Amino acid sequence: MRAYREQLETLRGTLPEHVFAFFDRADIHDGELLHLDIRDGSRPAPLEQLPRPWIVPGDHPVRVELAIMDTYDRRIWGLRYSAIRRILVDFPSGKPLFYQDGDGFGDVACHELSACGEGFLRHEILFATGATILIEFKDVEVHSRLRQPEAAPA
């Protein structure tokens, strides 16, 4: 853990402080994946417009958005990654841990941020089931909000 903390500290300054704080301090161990959304931005025109010729933008048009509820079911963390070079979703894992057929991703076990060359960062999330999400990106936005509990039935 100490080696990871030292490696993480080398990335301070490469991200806005509030974004770095998520990777440094957010308590999502035993948290829950709420959604994972992958968008391919290479389409040359929105669907409601007339078609245009396809182009190869070369600027990593794939975007990813995910939401994770924290350990205490109080705060929802939203992450929006852009300039995606690589994304891997391994579910269910070929090397399952606490997984039975029909389960979801399960609790977040741990997550790590690391540099992976050419200005890209890698965020890898490991779940208790053995499932993983790995995203290599250039840009990430992080926001959070308090969970709004549902009103009690009348």
C-alpha positions in Angstrom: 0.0 0.0 0.0 2.9 2.4 0.8 4.4 1.8 -2.7 1.0 2.7 -4.3 0.6 5.8 -2.1 4.1 7.0 -3.2 3.3 6.3 -6.9 0.0 8.1 -6.6 1.7 11.1 -5.0 3.8 11.5 -8.2 0.6 12.3 -10.1 -0.4 15.2 -7.8 -0.4 18.3 -10.0 -1.3 16.4 -13.2 -5.0 16.7 -12.2 -7.0 19.5 -10.6 -6.8 19.2 -6.8 -10.5 18.2 -6.3 -10.1 15.4 -8.9 -6.8 14.2 -7.3 -8.6 14.2 -4.0 -11.1 11.6 -5.2 -8.3 9.2 -6.1 -6.4 10.0 -2.9 -9.2 10.1 -0.3 -12.7 9.0 -1.5 -13.9 6.0 0.4 -15.4 3.7 -2.2 -14.1 0.4 -0.8 -17.3 -1.7 -0.5 -19.0 0.9 -2.6 -21.4 0.0 -5.4 -21.2 0.6 -9.2 -24.5 2.3 -10.2 -23.9 2.7 -13.9 -21.3 2.5 -16.6 -21.9 4.4 -19.9 -19.6 4.2 -22.9 -20.1 6.6 -25.9 -18.4 6.5 -29.2 -18.1 10.1 -30.3 -16.7 9.4 -33.8 -20.1 9.7 -35.5 -19.7 12.7 -37.9 -23.3 14.1 -37.3 -26.0 13.7 -34.6 -28.7 11.2 -35.6 -31.2 14.0 -36.1 -29.1 15.6 -38.8 -28.5 14.5 -42.4 -25.6 12.1 -42.8 -22.1 13.5 -43.5 -19.0 11.7 -44.7 -17.3 9.7 -42.1 -14.0 11.0 -41.0 -11.3 9.7 -38.7 -10.9 12.3 -36.1 -7.8 10.8 -34.4 -8.5 12.5 -31.2 -9.8 9.6 -29.1 -13.5 10.3 -29.4 -14.7 7.6 -27.0 -16.1 8.9 -23.7 -17.0 6.9 -20.5 -19.2 7.9 -17.6 -19.6 5.9 -14.4 -21.2 6.4 -11.0 -20.2 4.7 -7.8 -22.0 5.0 -4.4 -19.6 5.3 -1.5 -19.1 2.9 1.3 -21.8 4.4 3.5 -24.5 4.8 0.9 -24.4 8.6 1.4 -22.4 10.0 -1.5 -22.6 9.3 -5.2 -19.3 9.9 -7.2 -19.6 10.6 -10.9 -16.6 10.2 -13.1 -16.5 11.4 -16.8 -13.5 10.3 -18.8 -12.6 11.6 -22.2 -9.9 11.0 -24.7 -10.1 7.3 -24.1 -7.3 5.2 -25.5 -8.3 1.9 -24.0 -11.2 0.5 -22.0 -11.6 -3.0 -20.7 -14.6 -4.4 -18.8 -14.0 -7.9 -17.5 -17.4 -9.2 -16.3 -17.8 -11.8 -15.2 -14.2 -12.3 -14.7 -12.4 -15.4 -16.0 -10.8 -15.5 -12.5 -13.8 -15.0 -10.3 -13.5 -14.3 -6.6 -16.8 -13.9 -4.8 -19.0 -14.5 -7.8 -21.9 -16.8 -8.5 -23.7 -17.0 -11.8 -26.3 -14.2 -12.0 -24.5 -11.8 -9.7 -23.6 -8.2 -10.5 -20.3 -6.6 -10.2 -20.4 -6.7 -6.4 -18.7 -4.3 -4.0 -15.7 -2.2 -5.0 -12.6 -3.9 -3.6 -10.1 -1.3 -4.5 -9.2 1.2 -7.3 -5.9 2.6 -8.5 -4.7 5.5 -10.6 -1.4 5.3 -12.5 0.4 6.8 -15.4 0.6 4.7 -18.5 2.7 6.8 -20.9 2.2 9.3 -23.6 0.2 11.6 -21.3 -2.5 9.0 -20.5 -3.6 7.9 -17.0 -5.1 4.5 -16.1 -7.9 4.0 -13.6 -8.5 0.4 -12.7 -11.3 -0.7 -10.4 -11.4 -4.2 -9.0 -14.7 -5.6 -7.6 -15.2 -8.3 -5.0 -16.5 -10.6 -7.7 -13.1 -10.4 -9.5 -14.7 -8.2 -12.2 -12.5 -5.2 -13.4 -13.0 -2.0 -15.2 -9.8 -0.5 -16.7 -9.9 2.9 -18.4 -6.9 4.7 -20.0 -7.7 8.4 -20.6 -6.2 11.9 -20.9 -9.0 13.8 -19.1 -11.3 13.1 -16.3 -14.0 15.1 -14.4 -15.1 14.1 -10.9 -18.2 15.3 -9.1 -20.2 14.1 -6.2 -23.6 14.6 -4.7 -25.3 13.4 -1.6 -27.7 10.6 -2.1 -31.4 11.6 -2.0 -33.2 8.9 0.0 -36.6 8.1 -1.3 -39.5 9.4 0.7 -41.2 7.0 3.1 -44.5 5.6 1.8 -47.5 7.5 3.1 
